[in-house]
Amino acid sequence: MSERERLISSSSASTSSTKTIKVVMMGDSCAGKSAILERFISNTFDDASTSTIGMDFFSKQFTTRSGKSIKLQVWDTAGQERFRQLMPSYIREAGVAILVFDLSNERSFANLESWVLFMRRQRGDKTQLVLVGNKSDNERQVDSTAILQFLIDHEGVPYIETSARTGENLFETIANLPFESEEDAVEEYVRDRTRTIRLSVSGEKAVEEERAAKTGCSC
């Protein structure tokens, strides 16, 4: 059996053997979180794309080197301050938080500390942080020594630079997520045998769902 046949075969295994990992994307508005996901999910890039309003949800299934089936549930959070009140409901049980900043925007990097603090207040050390510098194709404004200092201050946080526009390091960003072991690292995902699910929560509907979650009601 060829490697591709093995991957396709393993991707069709029963859902009972599929491990689910919840991932949240965090960072300032216009850092490029949604663009990263669009490039990864559909291999497209739209210069005219707008910032996420509320939350976007993506689900994608992968196969690891060891043949295990892994489903990533990715929550793309809005970077605007007014939507932070919604986030606690959506980041519960998150195994990984991807902190995205714009390499061509110093402010988006400076605001990373507030995102780290927010995540630690909500999840403590239960969620592994991953740092992603986006827009590597643009002129760099964030000093490399500042990034190094951030990584020293937050020991154990992996870092990778990428570009949603060109697709550079997009797959590596996902492949290097902190899975349980190196053997479980994502080697390849089978595009023709997996489905991508996308849902959006925005505006007043998002606020209503947050209130419903607090009161235990459902619409």
C-alpha angles and dihedrals in degrees: 000000000000122000091251092050090050091052093048091047093050092046090062094055118126117285089238088073094048117106115215120213120188115215128185125199113215136175143094123318112272093023086119104252094141092043090055091053094045091052092047098044101039103009091238135122127202119194089196096055116130131223119276113265109207111333139332121202126204130180123194133169124220141180122229129216089259091054096255120145115233127185117203116206106195124193113197106203127204114250096214116110093231091064097053091092088066097052103079091066092053102041096055112127092007109162095193134026116197109206109204125195134172113249088207094052120068093192093059088055094045090054093056091091091061090052091049090049091048092051094046091050090053101038109012109205094330093099122062113226122220121189119215124185107203132195095042087161091068127078107283117244099165112087115237092223090058090054090049091051090051090053091049091050091048101041115198097028110130117224133203134167120221145162122224089194096058099023092236112164092350094129091042089056090062097033091057096052109130102263121173094274142358088255089062094054112128109258100174140343122218108238097189097050104042133075126222116215120200128185130169133207116190148155119349092351090062091051091048091051090050091053091047091052090054095048096039091240126136131204 
